[in-house]
Amino acid sequence: MTRTRTQQGSDRAHRTRLHTGALIAMVLVAGSVPAVSLADPSRGAGTHPSQFSVDWAPCSEAPSAQCGSLKVPLDWSAPKGKHITVAVARRPADDRDRRVGTLFFNPGGPGDGAVRYVLGAEHIFSTTLLARFDIVGMDPRGMVGSTPITCSKPVLTAELTLFPRTREEFRQLRRHNRVVAQSCLQATGPLIEHVDTVSVARDHEALRQALGAARVSWLGLSYGTQVAANYAELYPEQTRAMVLDAALEHSLTEVQQVADEAMAAEDSFNRFVRWCQTAAACALRGRNVAALYDRLVARADQHPMPVDGALRAVTGEDIRMGTVGLLLFKRPTIYGADSSWGGLSRAIHSTLRGDAVAFAQPPADVVQDDIENLVGIGCNEYVAQVHNYGEMRQRIQLGRQVAPHLQGATEIWKANLCIDWPLPAANPPRRLDVEGVPTLIVHAVHDPSVAYTWAHSLATQIQGSDLLTRTGDGHTSYHTSACARLAMDRYLVRPQAPADRVCRG
């Protein structure tokens, strides 16, 4: 289905999720490879047959890969109970004689799946990884091609604000949250209680067993770092090595995470403003971008900007939340030219001229899969610490003080949708304790999505882990830095600390 400009603008607002957009249509080029056995040669002869299995078949979109589905327990504490299905894909290593093993990949989110990345592997992964590993991906439970989260009431509505400025707006947010939560419970059923990261990690262990692999390696990006780290904590002996790109820190209180994310996003916005002073790619080059932006946000809050077909007229809140998504990458990457600082400058420029489509919410009749996944999974991972209007006012003040331009707009701010969530979080914030797994953590100093300090904090939770710092901008490094990508490839092939602990750019 062709995506409208309004939908594309909404997609970009989902900051921690890495999108391929139109790339997927381009990379799924038909091809074929000789039939090969994908059984792991390291599997011992005495290994017991797995209770899990996948009926693999060539993927219709990419015959060089194989697709299938895996049945796993809906509730891992009741393994003989009801089962659900998760979609999986694998692409065999090009160099079978030098094959290292199986590489699990998670692209981030929560809300994204790995299957489509495996189908487009030739345009996603390096030649080194394509040659040396069977690359395996899963659409985690609740999303994309797996048994889905569904809600009969829309999570996004024209009246909803995540920044309630009055007591009545806060009451409306709480009423909205309760109605949506009940609709998700009724439409999804008990699965909604079991879409947490630990359950996703256990699903990957079932997939490892189905593959017959003695051990697996991991490449996790953004939220994928949390999936991989939880897997390694549960199954250290089955984890050969991990590369964690853009570390998510899941041991923080909500207020600390809000503050850290808000400051990281504000730092990137300020760097974008300075970049715009001289960069040829900036549509606002030479102008006072910060002042223009602040006036634009204030004007849109006072007089929302109509956009044909959008959920609502674009508000200052929509602009701020949309900006965070467009700060993800400094330069165009495989994710498209508009997902860059140049794209952000063009979006602001067009909005200043009266065309706010880049920041518009999708129309009401568009299925809101992304935000349903985010709410369902997020409310299993985080415990809302705002309980009344006074605490909400404090939270909004925090955002204003640490981030004067973006005013706290971040992905974690959407946790306000979890206020009054009727179920306890299945995997609330906690420290990890990972031992015996070679791990390389890679993190940019100026990542707009996850604070640089989180990489150091996560390193204290993974015994013996190594840290590679990228002194540059943008969220994740695998697709943005040749230096970091080379270090990650080398580590996955032969886990050892990189010779240079810093990458520039």
C-alpha positions in Angstrom: 0.0 0.0 0.0 1.3 3.4 -0.9 2.0 5.5 2.2 0.7 9.1 2.3 2.9 12.0 3.2 0.9 12.3 6.4 1.7 8.7 7.3 5.3 9.1 6.5 5.5 12.1 8.8 3.9 10.1 11.6 6.3 7.2 11.1 9.2 9.5 11.6 7.9 10.5 15.0 8.6 7.1 16.4 12.1 7.9 17.5 13.7 4.7 19.0 12.4 2.6 16.2 14.6 2.2 13.1 12.6 2.3 9.9 13.6 1.1 6.5 10.6 2.8 4.8 10.8 2.6 1.0 14.1 0.8 1.3 12.4 -2.5 1.9 10.6 -2.4 -1.4 13.9 -1.7 -3.1 16.0 -4.4 -1.4 13.7 -7.4 -1.8 15.3 -8.3 -5.1 14.6 -11.8 -6.2 17.7 -14.1 -6.1 18.7 -17.6 -5.3 21.5 -19.4 -3.5 22.5 -23.0 -3.7 20.6 -25.2 -1.2 22.7 -25.6 1.9 22.3 -27.2 5.3 21.8 -24.7 8.0 22.3 -27.1 10.9 24.9 -25.7 13.2 28.1 -27.7 12.9 29.0 -27.0 16.5 25.9 -28.9 17.7 27.0 -31.9 19.7 26.0 -35.4 18.7 24.4 -36.0 22.0 22.2 -32.9 22.0 18.5 -33.8 22.7 16.0 -33.0 19.9 14.3 -29.7 20.6 10.6 -29.5 21.3 10.5 -26.4 19.1 10.7 -26.5 15.3 10.2 -24.3 12.3 9.0 -25.4 8.8 11.3 -23.4 6.7 10.5 -22.4 3.1 12.0 -19.9 0.7 10.7 -16.4 1.4 8.4 -15.2 -1.4 10.0 -11.7 -1.4 13.6 -12.9 -1.1 14.3 -16.5 -2.2 17.9 -16.2 -0.9 16.4 -16.3 2.6 14.1 -18.7 4.4 10.9 -17.8 6.3 8.8 -19.7 8.8 6.9 -19.5 12.0 7.6 -20.7 15.5 5.1 -21.7 18.1 6.0 -20.6 21.6 4.1 -20.6 24.9 2.0 -17.5 25.4 3.0 -17.5 29.1 6.5 -18.9 29.7 5.6 -19.8 33.3 2.9 -22.2 31.9 4.8 -23.8 28.9 2.1 -26.4 28.4 -0.6 -23.9 28.1 -1.8 -21.8 25.1 0.7 -21.1 22.4 1.2 -18.2 20.0 3.1 -17.8 16.8 6.2 -15.6 16.0 7.5 -15.0 12.5 11.1 -15.8 11.8 13.6 -15.6 8.9 17.2 -16.7 8.3 19.7 -16.0 5.6 22.6 -18.5 5.3 26.2 -17.4 5.4 27.8 -16.8 2.0 31.1 -18.5 3.0 30.1 -21.8 4.4 33.7 -23.0 4.9 34.4 -20.0 7.1 31.0 -19.7 8.8 31.2 -18.6 12.4 27.7 -19.5 13.4 24.2 -18.0 13.9 23.7 -14.3 14.5 20.5 -13.1 16.1 19.5 -9.6 15.1 17.0 -7.1 16.6 16.7 -3.7 14.9 15.1 -1.8 17.8 11.7 -0.5 18.8 9.8 -1.7 20.6 7.5 -2.1 17.7 9.8 -3.2 14.9 10.5 -6.7 13.7 13.7 -8.3 12.3 12.2 -10.4 9.5 12.1 -7.7 6.9 15.8 -6.8 7.7 16.8 -10.4 7.0 14.9 -10.3 3.7 16.8 -7.2 2.7 20.1 -8.4 4.3 22.3 -7.5 1.3 21.5 -3.8 1.9 21.4 -3.9 5.7 24.5 -5.9 6.8 28.1 -5.7 5.9 29.7 -8.2 3.5 31.6 -9.6 6.5 28.5 -10.5 8.4 26.8 -11.8 5.3 29.8 -14.1 4.6 30.5 -15.4 8.1 27.1 -15.7 9.8 23.6 -17.2 9.3 21.7 -14.1 10.0 18.4 -14.8 11.9 15.6 -12.5 12.8 12.3 -12.6 14.6 9.3 -10.4 14.7 8.8 -10.3 18.4 5.5 -11.4 19.9 2.8 -8.8 19.6 4.1 -7.1 16.5 4.5 -7.1 12.7 4.1 -10.7 11.4 3.7 -12.4 14.8 0.6 -12.8 16.9 -0.4 -9.2 17.2 -1.4 -6.7 19.8 -4.8 -5.1 18.8 -6.9 -2.5 20.4 -10.4 -1.7 19.5 -10.1 1.9 20.6 -7.6 4.3 19.0 -4.5 5.1 21.1 -4.2 8.4 19.3 -7.2 10.7 19.1 -7.7 14.3 18.1 -8.3 15.4 21.7 -5.4 13.5 23.3 -2.4 15.5 24.7 0.6 13.9 26.4 1.4 17.3 28.0 -1.8 18.1 29.9 -1.7 21.8 31.0 -4.9 21.8 33.0 -6.4 19.6 35.6 -9.3 18.7 33.2 -6.8 17.7 30.4 -5.1 15.4 32.9 -8.4 13.8 33.8 -9.2 13.3 30.1 -5.8 11.6 29.7 -6.5 9.2 32.5 -10.0 8.4 31.2 -8.6 7.9 27.7 -5.9 5.5 29.1 -8.4 3.4 30.9 -10.7 3.1 27.9 -7.8 2.2 25.6 -6.3 -0.3 28.1 -9.6 -2.2 28.4 -10.0 -2.3 24.6 -6.5 -3.7 24.2 -7.2 -6.3 26.9 -10.4 -7.4 25.3 -9.2 -7.4 21.7 -5.8 -9.0 22.4 -6.6 -11.3 25.3 -4.0 -12.6 27.7 -1.1 -12.0 25.3 -1.2 -8.3 26.4 0.2 -9.4 29.7 3.2 -11.3 28.1 4.8 -9.0 25.5 7.7 -8.0 27.8 11.3 -8.2 26.9 12.0 -11.3 29.1 9.3 -13.3 27.2 10.9 -12.1 23.9 14.3 -13.3 25.1 12.8 -16.7 25.9 11.2 -16.9 22.5 14.7 -16.4 21.0 16.0 -19.3 23.1 13.2 -21.5 21.6 14.4 -20.4 18.2 18.0 -21.3 19.0 16.8 -24.7 20.0 14.8 -25.0 16.8 17.8 -24.1 14.8 19.9 -26.7 16.5 22.6 -24.1 17.3 24.7 -24.8 20.4 25.4 -21.0 20.8 24.4 -17.8 19.1 25.8 -14.4 18.7 23.9 -11.2 19.0 23.7 -7.8 17.2 21.2 -5.6 19.0 20.4 -2.0 18.1 18.6 0.4 20.5 15.8 -1.7 22.1 17.5 -4.7 20.6 20.3 -4.1 23.2 17.8 -4.8 25.9 16.5 -8.0 24.2 20.0 -9.3 23.7 21.2 -8.4 27.2 18.2 -10.1 28.8 18.8 -13.2 26.7 22.5 -13.3 27.8 21.5 -13.0 31.5 19.1 -15.9 31.1 21.3 -18.0 28.8 25.0 -17.1 29.2 26.2 -20.5 28.1 24.2 -20.3 24.9 25.5 -16.8 24.1 28.8 -16.7 22.2 29.2 -12.9 22.0 27.1 -9.7 21.8 27.4 -6.3 20.2 25.1 -3.8 21.7 24.7 -0.6 19.6 23.1 2.4 21.4 22.5 1.0 24.9 19.1 1.1 26.5 19.3 1.3 30.2 16.4 -0.4 31.9 17.3 0.0 35.6 16.4 3.7 35.9 13.5 5.3 37.6 11.0 6.9 35.2 11.9 10.4 36.2 15.6 9.8 35.7 15.0 8.3 32.3 12.8 11.2 31.3 15.5 13.7 32.3 18.3 11.7 30.6 16.3 11.3 27.3 15.1 14.9 27.4 18.7 16.3 27.8 20.0 13.9 25.1 17.4 15.1 22.6 17.9 18.8 23.5 21.7 18.4 23.1 21.1 17.0 19.6 18.7 19.8 18.7 21.2 22.4 19.8 23.9 20.7 17.7 21.4 20.7 14.7 20.9 24.4 15.2 24.6 25.1 15.1 25.0 22.8 12.1 22.3 24.8 10.3 24.3 27.9 10.5 26.7 26.8 7.8 25.6 23.4 6.3 24.6 23.5 2.7 22.1 20.7 3.3 20.1 22.9 5.8 17.1 24.5 4.3 17.3 27.2 6.9 21.1 27.9 6.6 22.2 31.1 8.2 19.0 31.8 10.0 18.3 31.8 13.7 16.8 28.3 13.7 16.3 28.1 17.4 14.3 31.3 17.5 12.3 30.4 14.4 11.5 27.0 15.9 10.4 28.3 19.3 8.1 30.8 17.6 6.7 28.1 15.3 5.9 25.8 18.3 4.3 28.6 20.3 2.2 29.7 17.3 1.0 26.1 16.5 0.0 25.7 20.2 -2.1 28.9 19.9 -3.4 28.3 16.4 -3.0 24.6 15.3 -2.3 24.2 11.6 -4.8 22.2 9.5 -3.5 19.4 7.3 -5.8 17.6 4.9 -6.6 14.1 6.0 -4.6 14.3 9.3 -6.0 13.2 12.6 -6.0 16.8 13.8 -4.5 20.2 13.0 -0.8 20.2 13.9 -0.1 21.5 17.4 3.2 22.6 18.9 3.2 19.3 20.8 3.0 17.5 17.4 6.0 19.5 16.1 8.1 18.8 19.2 7.3 15.1 19.3 7.9 14.8 15.5 11.2 16.7 15.8 12.7 14.0 18.0 12.2 11.4 15.3 13.9 13.6 12.7 16.9 14.1 14.9 17.8 10.5 14.6 20.4 10.7 11.9 22.7 13.6 11.0 23.2 12.5 7.4 21.0 10.4 5.1 21.4 6.7 5.7 19.7 3.6 4.4 16.6 4.9 6.2 16.0 7.7 3.6 17.0 11.3 2.9 14.2 12.8 5.0 15.3 10.9 8.1 18.2 13.2 8.6 19.0 16.7 9.9 18.5 18.0 6.4 15.1 16.4 6.4 14.3 18.1 9.7 15.3 21.5 8.3 13.1 21.0 5.3 10.2 20.0 7.6 10.6 23.1 9.7 11.0 25.3 6.6 7.8 23.9 5.0 5.9 24.3 8.3 7.0 27.9 8.6 5.4 28.4 5.2 2.2 26.9 6.3 2.6 23.2 5.2 2.8 21.2 8.4 2.3 17.7 6.8 5.7 16.5 8.0 4.5 16.8 11.6 1.0 15.6 11.1 -0.6 12.6 12.9 -2.0 9.9 10.6 -5.8 10.0 9.9 -8.1 8.3 12.3 -8.9 5.4 9.9 -5.2 4.4 9.6 -4.5 1.3 11.7 -2.3 2.5 14.6 -0.1 -0.6 14.9 3.1 1.2 15.9 1.6 3.0 18.8 -0.4 0.0 19.9 2.8 -2.0 20.0 4.6 0.7 21.9 1.9 1.0 24.5 1.4 -2.7 25.0 5.1 -3.5 25.3 6.0 -0.2 27.1 3.4 -0.7 29.8 4.9 -4.1 30.5 8.3 -2.5 30.9 7.8 0.7 32.7 5.8 1.8 35.8 4.2 5.2 35.5 5.4 7.4 38.3 2.8 10.2 37.7 -0.3 9.7 39.7 -2.0 13.1 40.0 -2.1 16.5 38.3 0.5 17.9 40.7 3.0 15.3 39.7 2.2 15.9 36.1 2.9 19.6 36.5 6.3 18.7 38.1 7.1 16.4 35.2 6.3 19.1 32.6 8.4 21.6 34.5 11.3 19.1 34.5 11.0 18.9 30.7 11.0 22.7 30.3 14.0 23.2 32.5 16.3 20.5 31.0 15.1 21.0 27.4 13.9 24.5 26.8 13.2 23.9 23.0 11.8 20.4 23.0 10.3 20.7 26.5 10.7 17.1 27.3 9.5 15.6 24.1 10.9 12.1 24.0 9.9 8.5 23.3 9.7 7.8 27.1 7.2 10.7 27.4 4.7 8.3 25.8 4.8 6.4 29.0 2.1 8.8 30.1 -0.2 6.5 28.1 0.6 3.9 30.8 -0.9 6.0 33.6 -3.8 3.9 35.1 -2.7 0.8 33.1 -4.7 -1.9 34.8 -2.0 -4.6 34.8 1.3 -4.8 36.7 4.4 -4.4 34.6 5.7 -7.9 33.7 9.3 -6.7 33.5 9.7 -3.5 35.5 13.0 -1.6 35.6 15.8 -3.6 37.2 19.5 -4.1 37.0 20.9 -6.9 34.9 23.6 -9.3 36.0 25.3 -10.8 33.0 28.5 -12.9 33.4 30.7 -14.9 31.0 29.5 -13.3 27.8 32.0 -11.3 25.6 30.2 -8.0 25.0 31.0 -4.9 23.0 28.9 -1.8 23.8 28.9 0.9 21.1 27.5 4.3 21.8 27.6 7.8 20.3 28.3 10.7 22.6 25.5 12.8 21.0 22.8 10.2 20.5 19.5 12.0 20.6 17.6 8.9 21.8 19.6 7.2 24.5 22.0 9.0 26.8 25.7 8.3 26.5 25.9 7.7 30.2 23.6 4.7 29.8 26.4 2.8 27.9 28.6 3.1 31.0 25.8 2.2 33.3 24.9 -0.9 31.2 28.6 -1.9 31.1 28.6 -2.2 34.9 25.8 -4.8 34.5 27.7 -7.0 32.0 30.9 -8.3 33.6 34.0 -7.8 31.5 32.2 -5.8 28.8 34.1 -3.5 26.4 33.0 -0.1 25.4 33.5 1.7 22.1 32.7 5.5 22.2 31.7 7.2 18.9 32.3 11.0 19.2 29.6 11.9 16.8 25.9 12.4 16.3 22.9 10.2 15.6 21.1 7.2 17.0 23.0 3.9 16.6 26.3 3.5 14.9 26.1 0.4 12.7 24.5 2.3 9.8 26.1 5.7 10.4 29.8 5.1 11.1 32.3 3.1 9.0 34.7 3.0 11.9 32.2 1.7 14.4 30.8 -0.8 11.9 34.2 -2.3 11.2 34.8 -2.6 15.0 31.5 -4.4 15.4 32.1 -6.8 12.5 35.5 -7.7 13.9 34.2 -8.3 17.4 31.5 -10.6 16.2 33.9 -12.6 14.2 36.6 -12.7 16.9 35.4 -11.3 20.3 38.2 -9.1 21.6 38.5 -5.5 22.8 39.0 -3.1 19.9 42.5 -1.6 19.6 41.0 1.9 19.6 38.3 2.5 22.1 37.1 5.7 20.3 35.6 6.2 16.8 35.3 9.7 15.4 32.3 11.0 13.4 
